[in-house]
Amino acid sequence: MPTRRTFIRSSSAAVVALLAGCSTDPPQDATGSSATPATTAAQPETDDLLAEVAPDRTSELQVINASFETLTGDGRIFAFGLVGADNTPVTGADVEVWTRAEPGEPPTGPVAASFTEIPNQPLGLYVVRLDLPAPGAIPLAALTADGAAGQTALRVADPDNATVPAPGVVAPVVRTPTPDDQLGFERICTLDPPCGMHEDSLDDLIAAGTPVMLTIATPAFCETAICGPTVDVIESVRTGRADEDVAWVHLEVFTDAGLTVADQVTEWNLPSEPWLFGIDGDGMIAGRLDGPLTVLPQEIGALADQLA
């Protein structure tokens, strides 16, 4: 049976744990220095985009991509954090983003990023919409109005070849725990108090043709700014909506105290958490959010609107 250590997720340069996703190691508090963000992107070595778009600036910022995988397409949402040389989060800055779609092509940009705070945390995220026509390691440079800059690379995948189930594919049908059938989970919800997203099992809802917003996250065993608040934020969006045609389901990542990954999570082929999937009435995935996007209420609401 898979364990926390086999719940693989890659990481980039180690930075502030407040911007991290769920770790494969035992959970730490928000100041733990060994946690790293849930991303496969590394600092680009062969494509120095920053030197091309801002030759007068040095790379003094860390651009933290906490998403596992970004999909090709127009207007793709990308959320990132900025950390200064002293490991202090850079918040509320005016930021512009540049990318390069393919090697040898001219840079694309600048695109303005907006800043949003993370609930109950002394930091926030920058959000930008990017046109990403091709898969691969896509370089990204972020420039602030006061002269700071940094760069990273996005892991961009074609939806047909994505690691995690993507829009347009059939959602994996699994049974999820309810108060009447916990399916071996020690706790079906580690949010305190528990959320209201456990009344129905995912397989029953899909069989009935009910659109579903599926959250896969663990509040108690991932206490960082990114994945810790996910279920709480999504629950707030759910309770603030009037639509009754969309069901909301939360699935914990672990069946026990943060050691054993649930078989349902393995069925979904998730290398990281948190994730949020919108599943339409035909059982097809209509959209997905991961990492930092799962704490952005507007994006959560927009995904639910696709299903209503």
N, C-alpha and C positions, 0 to 999 in steps of 0.2 A: 504494500500500500504506500502511495507517495507520502513523503513527509515534507516538513518545511524546507529541509535542505535540498529536496528535489524539485521544489517550486522555483524553477530557475527564473532569474531576471538579470539582465545585464546592467552595467552601470558605466557612467562617464566619470570624469575627474571628480574625486571626492570633494564635497562642499557641505554647506550648512544642512544639517539633517532636517531642518524645518521645511526644506523643499523636496525632501525625499519621498519616494513611494515605499511600498511595503518591502521589507528586507527579507532575505532568506535566513538571516540569523535571528536569534531571539530578539524580541522588540525592545527598543530603547526609548528613553524620553526624548523630547524635542531638541535637547541640547547634545545628544550623543554624537560624538565626532566620527564614529565608524560607519554610520548610515550613509547611503549614497542614493542619488536620484534614479528612478526607474526608467532608464533610457539606454539604448544601444549606441547612441551617437557619441563619437569621440571628437576631440578637437581636430579639425582638418589639417593634414600635413602636406598634401600635394596641391591643394587649391587654396592659396592665401587670398581669399576674397577681400578681406579687410584692407590689405595693402593696395588693392586695386581701387576700391571705392572711397577709401580715406587714407591716402598714403602718409598724411601728416599725423596720424594717430597710432598709438601702440595698443596692443591687446591687453588692457589692464582689468577688464571685466570678465567674469565667468558667466557664460550664457547657459542657463540650466534648463535643459529639455527634460521634463519629468514624464513624458509620454513614451510608451514603448514603440509605437508604430504610427506613422502618419500616412494617409492614403493619397494616391495621385488624384488629381481633379482640380477644378477651379474653386476658389474661395474656401479652401480647406482651413479650418481653424487650427492655429498653433498657439499654445500658451507656454510661456517661459518665465523663469526668474532671472534676476540679475544680482550678482554678488561682487562686491568690490574687493580690492587687494587685501583688505583686512578681514575678509570673510563676513562682512556686514551686508545684509540685503540692501539693494538700491531700490527704493520705492518712490512712486509718484513722479518719475522723471518723464520728460518728453523724449520718446524713443522712436527712431526710424529703423526699418529692417530692409536689408538687401539679401537677395538670393541669386544663385546661378542654376538654371534649370538643368543644363548639361555641360560637360567639360567643353571648353572652347567657345561657348556662347558668351555674349556680353552679360553683365550683371542685370538683374531686374530689381527695380526699386527707384526711389525709396517708398516704402509702405509704412504709414503711421501705425504704431501700436497703442492700444488703450490700456490703462492701468486699472486693475480692480483689486480690492482688498480681499483677503481670505478671512472668513468669519472667525472671530475670537483669536486671531493671530496677528502679531506685530509685523507682518510683511504682506506681500501680495503678488499678483501675477500680471504679466503683460500679455495681451491677447492681440493677435493679428490674423488677418485672412490672407492666404497666399495661393497663387496659382502654381500648382505643382504638376507639370505635364508628364514627367518621366520618373520612374523609380530609381532608387539608388541612394548613395550618401550625398545629400544635397547640402552644400555649404550655405551658411547663414551668418550674416554680420549684423550686429545691433549697435547703433550709434546714439548716444544721448546728446541733447542740445548743449550740454555744458562741456562737451569735448571728450567724454569717456567712450570706450568702445570695447567690443569683444566679439568672438565668433565661436560657432559650433557647427555641427553637421546634423541634419535630420535623417533619420532612417525612414525613407519613403518607399512604400510598397504599392504595387498594382493591386486593386481589390481582388482580382482573380487569383492572385498568388500571395495573398496576405497570410501571415502566421496565425492571426486571430480572426475568427469568423467576421466577415465584412458585409456591408450592405449588398443585397442581391443574392445572398446564399440562404439556404434553408437553415433555420436556427436548430441547433442540437436540442432534442427533446429529452429532458431529464425530469425526474420527480424531485421536488424540493420539499423540505420539511414544513410542517404545519403544526399547530398546537395539538392536533389529534394524532399526528404521526410524525415524530421527530426524526425518524430514519437513522437513528444512531448518533445524532448530533447531541453533544452534551448541553449546548444552548443553541436554540435556533436563531437567536438574535443577541449580540453582545452589546448593542446600544443600551444605554441606561437613561430613561426607561426604554423597553423594547419598542421598536417601530411597529407600524401597523401594516406591514407588507408581507405578512405570513399567513393570510387567511386561506389562500388557495395555492395548490401546487401548480408549477409551471406547465407540466404535461397536460393537466386537466384544462387549463386555460387555452392552450394551443389547440387541443382537440375540439374545444367549443367555439373556436374561431374568434377568440377575444384578443384584441391587441394588448401587448404586455410591455411594460417598462421593467426590465430585469437589471437589478443591481447586484454585483458580485463584489463584496467588500467586507472587511472585518474591523469594526470600530475598536474593539478592545485590544486586539493584538497587532495593530498598526497605528501608532499614536502620533504620527507626524502631521504636519499641516496639510499635506495633500490628501492622504488616504484616511486619516483619522476622522475628519468631519464629513466625509462623503455621505454616509447614510443619513446623518442628521440633516444635511443640506437637502438631499433628495426627498426626505420625509417632509421637510418644510414646504418644498415645491408641491408635493403630492397633496398635502392637506390644504394648500391654498388654491387648489383648482376645483372647478365645479363639474368637470366632465366625469361621467360615470361609465363611459364606454371603454375606458382604458384601465386595465388592471396593473397594479404595481407589486412586484415581487422582489424580495431581498434574499440573497443566498450568502450565508457565511462561507468564508474560504476554508476554515478548518473545522473538523468535527469535534476537536477537543480544545485544550488550552493552548492553541497556536502551534501545534506540532504536526498534526496529520492533515494533509490536504484532502478535502472532500472529493469523492469520486466524481461528483457533478462538475466540479471545477476542472478536473482532468478531462472530462468529456468535452468541455468547451475549449480545451487546448489553450489555457491561459498561462502565459509565462510571467505575469505580473498582476498586481491589483492596485487600485480599484478599477472596475469596468462597469459601464452602463450601456445596455443594448435596448433599442426600440425594435420590437417584433410586431409585424402587422398581423391582420386577421387571417392571412394565408400561411402564417408560420414562417414568413421570410424576414430576414433582418433588414430593417429600413434605415438604421443609423446606429452609430456607436460613439461613445465618449470614453476616454481613459485618462488615468493620471489626473493632472490638474484640471482638466475640463469637467470632471465630475463634481467640482465644488463651485461651479459657475451656474447660478440659478437660471439666468437667461438662456443658456445653451441647453440646460436640462428641459426647460419649458418648451423650447423650440423643437426638441426631439419628440416630446410628447404630442405637440401640435401636429406633427407628421402623421401620427397614428389616430388621432381623434376623428 
